[in-house]
Amino acid sequence: MVYYVYILKSSKNGKRYAGFTRKPPAVRQAEHNKGINRWTSKNRPFDLIYFEKFRSRKDGLNREKYFKTAAGRRWLDEKFVL
């Protein structure tokens, strides 16, 4: 089974969203742009800026958790110069 960790960036305000899914990241981006939850509905539309693929659910969840830390946010800032 394949898992994905993805990063979305709001075109509205520049905020980022880190998520974990088994669906292709572009499908999740479309779902978020439809406003599937409160936070994403208030910050849409989103651009898919990054994703990684994992064979292990545990590894994917750990990577998503990393992106939600200060170190993970700094890594994204350096990689994408946002």
Secondary structure by P-SEA (a helix, b strand, c coil): cbbbbbbbbbcccbbbbbbcccccaaaaaaaaaacccaaaaaccccccccccccccaaaaaaaaaaaacaaaaaaaaaaccc
